[in-house]
Amino acid sequence: MEIVMKAPFNDFLYPHSRYHGQINPDNLVFNANLQEFAQRVSFICCLETGGKITPKDAYNQIELLWEKLKQSREQLTTDS
C-alpha cells in the first residue's frame, strides 16, 4: 500500500513541469536542475516564514543552492 501512495505523494511534493524549450540534453538537464532549485527555495522560504529557520540561515542555504545551480550551468556549457 505504501508503494502505491508514494508516487502521488512525490508528485505533490516535487512537481515538475514539461520542458517547452529547444530540446537537447544540456537544456533538459539544466531545466531539471532549475526546477529542483525552485522547489528547494520554496521549501526554505516556507521554513523561514514558519519560524523553523532564521532569515540568515535561509539566505545562506539559498545562496549555496544558487552557487550549485550556477556551477551546474557552467559545467554544462563547458562540456558542450
C-alpha positions in Angstrom: 0.0 0.0 0.0 2.8 2.4 0.8 4.3 2.0 -2.7 1.0 3.0 -4.3 0.8 6.1 -2.2 4.4 7.2 -2.8 4.1 8.2 -6.4 1.3 10.7 -6.0 2.9 12.0 -2.8 6.2 12.6 -4.5 4.4 14.2 -7.5 2.7 16.6 -5.0 5.9 17.4 -3.1 8.2 17.6 -6.1 6.2 18.7 -9.1 7.9 19.0 -12.4 6.6 20.8 -15.5 7.2 19.8 -19.0 10.1 21.5 -20.9 8.9 23.6 -23.8 12.3 25.0 -25.0 14.8 23.8 -27.5 15.3 20.1 -26.8 18.9 18.9 -26.3 20.4 17.0 -23.3 22.1 20.1 -21.8 18.9 22.1 -21.8 16.9 19.2 -20.3 19.4 18.7 -17.5 19.6 22.4 -16.7 15.8 22.6 -16.7 15.6 19.7 -14.2 18.2 21.4 -12.0 16.4 24.7 -12.2 13.1 23.1 -11.2 14.8 21.4 -8.3 16.4 24.8 -7.3 13.0 26.5 -7.3 11.4 23.7 -5.3 14.1 23.8 -2.6 14.0 27.6 -2.4 10.2 27.3 -1.9 10.7 24.9 1.0 13.4 27.1 2.6 11.1 30.1 2.3 8.3 28.2 4.0 10.5 27.1 6.8 11.7 30.6 7.3 8.2 32.0 7.2 7.1 29.4 9.7 9.9 30.3 12.1 11.7 27.0 11.8 14.9 28.6 10.5 16.3 32.1 10.8 16.3 34.5 7.9 20.1 34.3 7.8 20.1 30.5 7.6 17.5 30.8 4.8 19.7 33.2 2.9 22.8 31.1 3.3 21.0 28.0 2.2 19.5 29.7 -0.9 22.9 31.2 -1.7 24.5 27.7 -1.6 21.8 26.4 -3.9 22.3 29.3 -6.3 26.1 28.6 -6.4 25.3 24.9 -7.1 22.9 25.9 -9.9 25.5 28.2 -11.4 28.2 25.5 -11.3 25.9 23.0 -13.0 25.2 25.5 -15.8 28.8 26.4 -16.2 29.7 22.7 -16.4 27.0 22.0 -19.0 28.2 24.9 -21.2 31.9 23.9 -21.0 31.1 20.2 -21.7 29.3 21.0 -25.0 
